[in-house]
C-alpha cells in the first residue's frame, strides 16, 4: 500500500488546499513559523529531560536536624 502525502482536491476546499501548500512551502511564513516552533519545543524537551536526570538530595537534607537528638 502506497503512502500518500498531500491533500486531495476531491475531499478538501480550495482554502484548505492553499493552507496545506503554504504550510509545506519553505519560502512561506507559516512554514518558517512552524519550523521555529518545532525547534523551540525540542529544545524545551531537552532542558526538561536534563533537569529530570539530576539526582534529588538525600532524605536527611529535608528533615529537621533536631529530630535526631
C-alpha positions in Angstrom: 0.0 0.0 0.0 1.5 3.3 -1.1 1.8 6.1 1.5 0.2 9.2 0.1 1.4 12.6 1.1 -0.7 15.7 0.3 -4.3 16.6 0.2 -6.9 15.6 -2.3 -8.9 18.3 -4.1 -11.9 15.9 -4.1 -12.2 16.0 -0.3 -10.9 19.5 0.6 -11.9 23.0 -0.3 -9.6 25.4 -2.2 -8.8 27.3 1.0 -7.8 24.1 2.7 -5.5 23.2 -0.2 -3.9 26.6 -0.1 -3.3 26.4 3.6 -1.7 23.0 3.3 0.5 24.2 0.4 1.6 27.3 2.4 2.5 25.2 5.5 4.7 22.9 3.3 6.5 25.6 1.3 9.9 26.5 2.7 9.6 30.1 1.4 6.4 30.8 3.4 5.9 32.5 6.7 3.7 29.7 8.0 6.4 27.1 7.2 9.1 29.1 8.9 7.0 29.8 12.0 6.0 26.1 12.3 9.7 25.1 12.0 10.8 27.6 14.6 8.1 26.3 17.0 9.2 22.7 16.5 12.8 23.7 17.3 11.7 25.6 20.4 9.6 22.6 21.7 12.5 20.3 21.0 14.9 22.5 23.0 12.4 22.8 25.8 12.0 19.0 26.0 15.8 18.6 26.2 16.0 21.1 29.1 13.3 19.3 31.0 15.0 15.9 30.4 18.2 17.3 31.7 16.7 18.6 34.9 14.9 15.2 35.5 18.2 13.4 35.3 19.7 15.3 38.3 19.6 13.2 41.5 17.4 14.6 44.3 19.0 15.5 47.6 19.3 12.9 50.3 16.3 12.4 52.7 18.1 13.9 55.6 18.6 17.2 53.8 14.8 17.8 54.1 14.4 16.7 57.7 14.6 18.8 60.9 18.2 18.5 62.4 16.7 18.5 65.9 14.8 15.3 65.2 18.0 13.3 65.6 18.7 14.3 69.2 
